[in-house]
Amino acid sequence: RTDPHKTVKGKRGYISSIRHFLKYLEEKGDIPVGTHTALVSTAKDPKKIPVIFSDMELDKIREYSDNAENAIELRDTAIMAIGLQMGLRESDIVALNMDSIDWKARTITIMQEKTDVGIRLPMPVDVGNKIYLYIKYGRHKTESPSLFIKNRAPYDRLSAPTCNATLKRVLPEWDVPGAGFHTPRRTFATSKLRSKVDPDKIAVLLGQKSEDSLDHYLCYDEENMRKCPLSPEERGISLPEDYYEH
């Protein structure tokens, strides 16, 4: 009753500690056996709405891209374009090789690091252009097959955390707890949803097995949700007669 924790995770941990203590007292014979069963935790993990970029943040990303000049900025621009327009994970972006791209077919083929499932995705023209600019004007000459390489010798493959560093350079004032480079992927998925793309097709583009696994990627679709509101009366909520007058 006096649990100070505010989060579900904190409350569950608090209750778990007390339950273990009660079991200890039961084993010592200080309290009746089974007392710990009276302390039941029914709290479930809350569903969080995925964080996506706002229109203002997307404008700032485009501005950064338009003004990109040096090697790091050109690399940042290409990485962000792949994340936002193709929805690739950071681990898959840094794993891209030069031969992952089929320029004639305008596709990118990858073996997903997380699932070990190979996918071939259409490459938007804008993404291809940004990758080309990076290769031509920002990528150092190296024997490394990796598409994105370090900007200092040895010029070998980037690590996945580099994508988070990219995000901080592109949006230096953007600071959302718990959000990282997965945000471009979620923004991509939500954009497809709002464009009325079928969920099963979004799953294919994300390299997911089915639409059932999209919950962590799709933000709510405000425009279409407003078309099917629930009245307070339907939910058993009573309001004063003059409520809407205020």
C-alpha positions as CSV (number, residue, x, y, z in Angstrom):
1,R,0.0,0.0,0.0
2,T,2.9,2.3,0.6
3,D,4.8,1.3,-2.6
4,P,6.6,4.5,-3.8
5,H,7.3,3.2,-7.3
6,K,5.4,4.8,-10.1
7,T,6.2,2.5,-13.0
8,V,4.8,-1.0,-13.7
9,K,8.4,-2.4,-13.8
10,G,9.2,-0.7,-10.5
11,K,6.0,-2.0,-8.8
12,R,6.5,-5.5,-10.0
13,G,10.1,-5.6,-8.7
14,Y,9.0,-4.2,-5.4
15,I,6.3,-6.8,-5.0
16,S,8.7,-9.6,-6.1
17,S,11.1,-8.6,-3.3
18,I,8.4,-8.6,-0.7
19,R,7.2,-12.0,-1.9
20,H,10.7,-13.5,-1.6
21,F,11.0,-12.1,1.9
22,L,7.6,-13.7,2.9
23,K,8.8,-17.0,1.6
24,Y,11.9,-16.7,3.7
25,L,9.8,-16.0,6.8
26,E,7.6,-19.0,5.9
27,E,10.7,-21.3,5.8
28,K,11.8,-20.0,9.2
29,G,8.3,-20.8,10.6
30,D,7.7,-17.1,11.6
31,I,4.5,-16.9,9.4
32,P,2.0,-19.4,8.0
33,V,3.1,-21.3,4.9
34,G,1.5,-19.8,1.8
35,T,1.2,-16.2,3.1
36,H,3.2,-15.1,0.1
37,T,0.4,-16.1,-2.3
38,A,-1.8,-13.3,-0.9
39,L,0.6,-10.8,-2.6
40,V,-0.4,-11.1,-6.2
41,S,1.0,-9.0,-9.0
42,T,-1.5,-8.4,-11.8
43,A,0.2,-5.4,-13.4
44,K,1.1,-5.8,-17.1
45,D,3.6,-3.9,-19.2
46,P,1.9,-0.8,-20.7
47,K,1.7,-0.4,-24.4
48,K,3.7,2.6,-25.5
49,I,3.0,4.6,-28.6
50,P,6.2,4.3,-30.7
51,V,8.1,7.6,-31.1
52,I,8.3,9.0,-34.6
53,F,9.7,12.2,-36.1
54,S,7.4,15.2,-36.3
55,D,7.0,17.2,-39.5
56,M,9.3,19.9,-38.0
57,E,12.0,17.3,-37.3
58,L,11.7,15.9,-40.8
59,D,12.2,19.4,-42.1
60,K,15.4,19.7,-40.1
61,I,16.6,16.4,-41.5
62,R,16.0,17.6,-45.0
63,E,17.8,20.9,-44.3
64,Y,20.8,19.0,-43.0
65,S,20.7,16.9,-46.1
66,D,20.5,19.9,-48.4
67,N,23.5,21.5,-46.8
68,A,25.7,18.4,-46.5
69,E,29.2,19.0,-47.9
70,N,31.9,17.1,-46.0
71,A,32.5,13.3,-45.8
72,I,30.7,12.8,-42.5
73,E,27.7,15.0,-43.5
74,L,27.3,13.1,-46.8
75,R,27.5,9.8,-44.9
76,D,25.0,11.0,-42.3
77,T,22.6,12.0,-45.1
78,A,22.8,8.7,-46.8
79,I,22.3,6.7,-43.6
80,M,19.3,8.8,-42.6
81,A,17.8,8.4,-46.0
82,I,18.1,4.6,-45.9
83,G,16.5,4.6,-42.4
84,L,13.7,7.0,-43.2
85,Q,12.8,5.8,-46.8
86,M,13.6,2.1,-46.5
87,G,13.1,1.4,-42.8
88,L,16.4,-0.6,-42.3
89,R,17.7,-1.3,-38.9
90,E,21.0,0.3,-37.9
91,S,22.7,-3.1,-37.7
92,D,21.6,-3.8,-41.3
93,I,22.7,-0.3,-42.6
94,V,26.2,-0.7,-41.3
95,A,26.4,-4.3,-42.7
96,L,25.7,-3.1,-46.2
97,N,28.4,-3.8,-48.8
98,M,29.2,-2.1,-52.0
99,D,27.7,-5.1,-53.9
100,S,24.5,-5.0,-51.8
101,I,23.2,-2.4,-54.3
102,D,21.9,-3.3,-57.8
103,W,22.0,0.1,-59.5
104,K,20.3,-1.0,-62.6
105,A,17.4,-2.7,-60.8
106,R,17.4,0.0,-58.1
107,T,17.3,-2.5,-55.3
108,I,19.3,-3.2,-52.1
109,T,19.7,-6.8,-51.0
110,I,20.6,-7.6,-47.4
111,M,20.8,-10.5,-45.0
112,Q,19.1,-9.2,-41.8
113,E,21.5,-9.3,-38.9
114,K,18.6,-9.8,-36.4
115,T,16.6,-12.5,-38.1
116,D,19.1,-14.1,-40.6
117,V,16.5,-13.6,-43.3
118,G,17.5,-12.2,-46.6
119,I,15.4,-9.6,-48.3
120,R,15.5,-7.5,-51.5
121,L,14.0,-4.1,-51.3
122,P,13.3,-1.4,-53.9
123,M,15.7,1.5,-53.5
124,P,14.1,5.0,-53.8
125,V,15.7,7.3,-56.3
126,D,16.5,9.8,-53.6
127,V,18.2,7.2,-51.5
128,G,20.3,6.1,-54.5
129,N,21.3,9.7,-55.2
130,K,22.4,10.2,-51.6
131,I,24.4,7.0,-51.5
132,Y,26.0,8.0,-54.9
133,L,27.1,11.4,-53.5
134,Y,28.6,9.8,-50.5
135,I,30.5,7.2,-52.5
136,K,31.8,9.8,-55.0
137,Y,32.6,12.7,-52.6
138,G,32.7,11.3,-49.1
139,R,33.9,7.7,-49.1
140,H,37.7,7.2,-48.7
141,K,39.5,4.9,-51.0
142,T,39.8,1.5,-49.3
143,E,39.8,-2.2,-49.8
144,S,36.9,-2.6,-47.4
145,P,33.8,-4.0,-49.1
146,S,31.6,-2.1,-46.6
147,L,29.4,0.7,-48.1
148,F,29.7,2.9,-45.0
149,I,33.2,3.2,-43.6
150,K,35.0,5.1,-40.8
151,N,36.1,8.6,-41.7
152,R,39.6,7.9,-40.2
153,A,42.1,5.2,-40.9
154,P,41.7,2.3,-40.8
155,Y,38.8,2.8,-43.2
156,D,36.8,-0.2,-42.3
157,R,33.2,-1.0,-41.4
158,L,31.2,1.2,-39.0
159,S,29.7,-0.2,-35.8
160,A,25.9,0.1,-35.2
161,P,26.2,2.8,-32.5
162,T,27.5,5.1,-35.2
163,C,23.9,5.4,-36.5
164,N,22.9,6.9,-33.1
165,A,25.8,9.4,-33.4
166,T,24.5,10.2,-36.9
167,L,21.1,11.0,-35.4
168,K,22.6,13.3,-32.8
169,R,24.5,15.2,-35.4
170,V,21.5,15.6,-37.7
171,L,19.1,16.5,-34.8
172,P,21.4,17.8,-32.0
173,E,18.4,19.2,-30.0
174,W,16.3,16.0,-30.3
175,D,16.3,14.2,-27.0
176,V,13.6,11.6,-26.4
177,P,14.3,9.1,-23.5
178,G,14.5,5.6,-24.8
179,A,14.4,6.6,-28.5
180,G,17.3,6.1,-30.8
181,F,18.0,5.1,-34.4
182,H,14.9,2.8,-34.4
183,T,12.9,6.1,-34.8
184,P,13.6,6.4,-38.6
185,R,12.4,2.8,-39.0
186,R,9.2,3.5,-37.0
187,T,8.7,6.8,-38.9
188,F,8.9,4.9,-42.2
189,A,6.4,2.2,-41.1
190,T,3.9,4.8,-39.7
191,S,4.3,6.8,-42.9
192,K,3.3,3.8,-45.0
193,L,0.3,3.1,-42.7
194,R,-0.9,6.7,-43.0
195,S,-0.5,6.3,-46.8
196,K,-3.0,3.4,-46.6
197,V,-0.4,0.7,-47.4
198,D,-1.7,-2.7,-46.4
199,P,-0.1,-3.9,-43.1
200,D,1.1,-7.1,-44.7
201,K,3.0,-5.1,-47.3
202,I,4.5,-3.0,-44.6
203,A,5.7,-6.1,-42.8
204,V,7.4,-7.3,-46.0
205,L,9.2,-3.9,-46.4
206,L,10.3,-4.2,-42.8
207,G,11.5,-7.7,-43.2
208,Q,8.9,-9.0,-40.6
209,K,7.2,-12.4,-40.9
210,S,3.7,-11.0,-40.5
211,E,1.7,-8.0,-39.7
212,D,1.2,-9.3,-36.2
213,S,4.8,-8.1,-35.4
214,L,4.1,-4.5,-36.4
215,D,2.9,-3.2,-33.0
216,H,6.4,-1.9,-32.0
217,Y,6.7,0.0,-35.3
218,L,3.4,1.7,-36.0
219,C,2.4,4.9,-34.4
220,Y,-1.3,5.7,-34.2
221,D,-3.0,7.1,-37.4
222,E,-4.7,10.2,-36.0
223,E,-6.5,11.2,-39.2
224,N,-8.3,7.9,-39.6
225,M,-8.9,7.4,-35.9
226,R,-10.8,10.6,-35.8
227,K,-13.3,9.1,-38.2
228,C,-14.5,6.5,-35.6
229,P,-14.6,8.2,-32.2
230,L,-16.4,6.7,-29.2
231,S,-18.9,8.9,-27.4
232,P,-18.6,9.2,-23.6
233,E,-22.0,7.6,-23.3
234,E,-20.8,4.5,-25.2
235,R,-18.0,4.0,-22.7
236,G,-20.2,4.6,-19.6
237,I,-18.8,8.1,-18.9
238,S,-21.3,10.6,-17.6
239,L,-20.6,14.3,-18.2
240,P,-22.4,17.5,-17.0
241,E,-25.0,18.8,-19.4
242,D,-23.1,22.1,-19.8
243,Y,-19.7,20.3,-20.2
244,Y,-19.1,21.3,-23.9
245,E,-20.2,24.8,-23.2
246,H,-17.0,25.4,-21.3
